[in-house]
Amino acid sequence: MRVWRHLEHLGRRFPRPVLTLGNFDGVHRGHQAIVRRTVELARQVGGTALALTFEPHPVAVLMPGRAPARLMDLHTRVACLLELGLDHVIVQRFTPAFAAIEPEPFVRQWLVDNLGLYGLVVGHRVRFGHLRRGDATLLQRLGKELGLAVEIIGKVEVQGRLVSSSAVRSAIHEGKLELAEEMLGRPHTFAARVISGHNRGKQLGFPTANLEIRGLVLPPDGVYAVAACFDGTWRPAVANIGNNPTFADRERSLEVHILDFRGDLYGRRLWVRFVRRLRGEIRFPSVELLVEQIRRDIAEARALFAKL
């Protein structure tokens, strides 16, 4: 088992645990630097590399109206963390009671006494505990008192900008996919469940998978060349984000047409990786003109993927 639920139930089951903690939304380059150092330190001391992450996002619990849109769901986040070499990921349910734990007792009792912590690796902006009073300075002090190896990882920058989850969200919202890709170290990728839609794509000759997108970070409305995966194989696809102005839909949607694929994906999890924006969203005066444009979009996407 590599994914565990609830820190308080674990006890001292891991040899020489080296831990990093955080929400890790996006698992961007900054997170990657922290996680890789966690793994490196664990290997040096013959220990176990662990990450503690929280679900739901702390802000969603403490200030629901200000909760940020997510770069990825929990499943994707855990998968990305494990791909970096961690031995285990601990998913802690974030509740008001958990948020009320003071920083110092959290380290002393939950991490050192309960988990038998050997080392801790965090980013320089780390905040934790009641009212987010825990920080890097506190951890360094406790490390000296408790004989705990504490390492603070400095900032990571891309194009002179500090890499953070909020910076990645901003880049995606603004349609700056290349900048987001640099910060993430990979194209923006997420997984979402295929849900029922209007079935218009099938009626027009281009069947689409309609995705559940509530709470996810998406680029501006328009048509994109994307890669899609549901069975371990990435396939070229075209995605439309928006309100389908030709049909005057009210809700924003994300529909994915997988090239040369015919099959029922309803209820399955589909992974989507943004490759390039093809055009903005357009209201067409007729369905016939829309169909012609879709054909051109697909041809452009095929040409793009043929070069990659």
N, C-alpha and C positions, 0 to 999 in steps of 0.2 A: 504494500500500500504506500503510495507516494503523496496522497492528499489527505490531510487530517482536518477534522472539524473541532474547534474549540480548544484553545490553549490550556484551559484549566483541567481538562480531562487527560492530558498526556502523561504527566509525571516524568520521571527520569528514564525514558526509554531510548534516548539517543546518546551514543558515545560522543563526548566532547562537542556538544552542539555549538556551532557558530551561526549566529542569526542575523538577518537583516529584517527590517520591518517597514511597512508603508502601504499605501493603497495601490501603488504601481499601475495606475490607469495608463494604458498605452505601452507600458514596458519600453519606454524610449531610451535613447542613448545614455542619459543620466542614470536611469534605473539599471541599465545594463552594466555600467561601470561599477555600481555598488554591488550588484549580484555577482559579477565575475570576481571581485575582490573577496566576497564572502566565500565563494567556492574555493578560491586559491588559498585563503587562510585555513579553511577546513582541511584541505588536502595536506597542507604543511604540518598540521598538528595531528593528523590521523583522526580527524573528527568528522562530524556530520554537518553538511551545509543546508541551512533551513531559511525559508522566507515566511514571515508572518504577514498576511494581508487581511484586509477588512471588507466585510460585505454586510449590509449595503455601504455605500460611501458615507463616511462620517458626517459630511455636510447634509446628506439626505435625511439623517436622523436628527441632527441638532438644529438645522435651519432648512426645513423641507422646501421652502419657497426659493431657496438660493442654491439648490443642488445642481452641480454642473452636469451637462450632458456627458455621457460616457464615450470614451474612445473605443472600448471593447467590453464585452460581457465577461462575467466571471470565468466561464469555461475557457475562453480565449486567453484571458490574463494568466490563468494557472498554466495553461499549455505553454505559453511564451516563457514564463518563469522557469519551468522545468527544462525547456530546451536550452537554457543557459548553463545547465550543469548542476542545478540544485538537486539534492537528494530527496527533499520533501518540501511541500508547501502546506502551511497551516492556515486555514481559513477561519478567522474569528468573527462570529456574528457581532456586529457593532450595535449596541443598545444604549439607551440612556444610562443604565446602571454601569455598563462597561466604561462609558465616557466619564463617569464620575470618579473613577479610580485615580488617585493622586500619582504623579509621575514616579516619585521615589519608591513608594510601596510596590508599584507595578514592576519596577526593575528588581527590587530586592526579593519580593515574595513570588511574583508570577514567573519571572525569568530565571533568577538565580536559584532560589529555594526549590521551586517546583520543577523547572526544566533542567536545572543543573548547568546553566549557561557557562560556556567557556569563553566565547568571544562575541562581540557585537560590531557590525559594520553598518553605518548609516550615512546619509547624505548631510551636507553642511546645513541644510535648511530644515532638518528634522524637527517635528513638533509632535508631542504626544501627551497623553494624560489629561486630567481635569483642566479645562480652560486652556489646553495646549501649552501648559506651563513647562513641560519637559522639553529640553533642547540639547544640543551637542555639548554645551558647557556642563550641564548636569551629568550627562553620561560619562564625560571624561573624569569628573570628580568621583563618581560612583565606581568607575573602573579602577581607579587607584585604591579606593577604600576596600573594594571587594576582590581585588586580584583578577579583575575581568579585563580581557584584551579588548579595547575599544578603538576602533579606527573611524575617522571621519573623512569621507570622500568629498573632495572639492567640486566646484562647479564645472559643468561641461557646457561648452558653447558651440554653436553652429552659426556661421556667417555673423559673428559678433553678437549673437543673441543667446541668452541663457536658455538652455533646454529645460523645459518643464511641461507637465501635462497641460497646463493652461495655455502655454505658448503653442503647443501642437494643436490644441482645439482652435485657437485663433487662426492659425495658418490654414486649417481645413475649412473653417467657416468662410474665410476670405478667398477660398479657391486656390491657395498657394500650395498645390499638392507636392511640388518638387521640394519646397522648403520643409513641409511636413515629413516627407520621405527622408530627408537628410536628418531631421531631428529624431525620427523613429528608427533610422537605420534600415528601413524597409518601406515598401509602399503601405499606405494606410489600408489596413485589413481588419475586418470584423466578421462575426458570425451572427446570423439572425434566423428566426424561424419563418418558414414559408407559410403564409396564411391565405385565406380565400380573398379574391379580388373581384373585379367586374368581368373577368374573362374576355375583355376587349381584345387583348393581344392575340388570343387564339382565334377570335372571330376575324381579325385582320390578317391572319396568316403568320403571325409572329408570337407564338405562345410565350408568356412571361411568368416568372415566379415573383409573386408579390410578397414583400418582406415586412416583418414586424419591426418598425424603426423607432418606436417611442423611446425617448431618452438617449438615443444614439447621436453622436456627432457626425454630420454629413456635410459635404461640400455644397456650394450653391446649386440651385436648380439648373438642370440641363441634362444633356446626354453625354455619357462617358463610355469609353472603352474600359472594360474591367475583365478580370479573371475570376471565375467562379468555380467552387469546389464543393462537392457533397459526398464524395466517395473516395477521397484521397488523390483524385486526379484533377488538376487545374485545367479548365477549359476556357477558351476565349469567349467573351460575351459582350453584350451592350446593355447598359443600364440607363434608365430614365428616372430622374428625381424631380418631383414637382407636383403640381395640381392638375396636370393634364388639361390645359386651358382649352383645347379643342372641344373637350367634352364638359367643360365647366365644373370639374370636380372641386369639392370644398376642402378635402383633406389632402395633405402632402403625402406622397407615397414614393416608394422605391420599387421599381419593377426591373427584373433582370431577364433578358432573352439570351439563353445560352446557344451559341452558334452550332448548328448541325446536331441538335439534341432534341429528342422527342421523348417525353416521359413525365410521370406524375411525381412531383416533389412535395406535394402538400403535406404539411406537418413535419417535414425534415428540416434539419439545420443546414443552411447554405452559407459557405464562406465567400466573402466578396473582397477582392483586392483592386483598388482603383489604379488604373494605368495612365489614362489621359482624358482630359475633357475634349469632347468633339464639337459641341456647340451649346448655346443657351436654349432655354425652353421657348417654343414658338407656338402661338395660336394660329392654326391653319383654318382657312375659310371652308375647307371641305375635307372629308375623310380620305378622299382619293389623293389629295395633295400630301396629307400626312403619311399615307402608305408609301408614296414615292420618296419622301424624305427618309423614312425608316430604311428603305432599301439602300439609299445613299449612305446612311449612317453605318449600316452593316458592312457595306463595301469598304468604307473608310477604315472601319475596325479591322476587317480582314487584312487589308494592306498594312496596317500598323503592326499587327501581330506577326505578319510574315517577315517583318524586318527585325523583330526582337529575338 
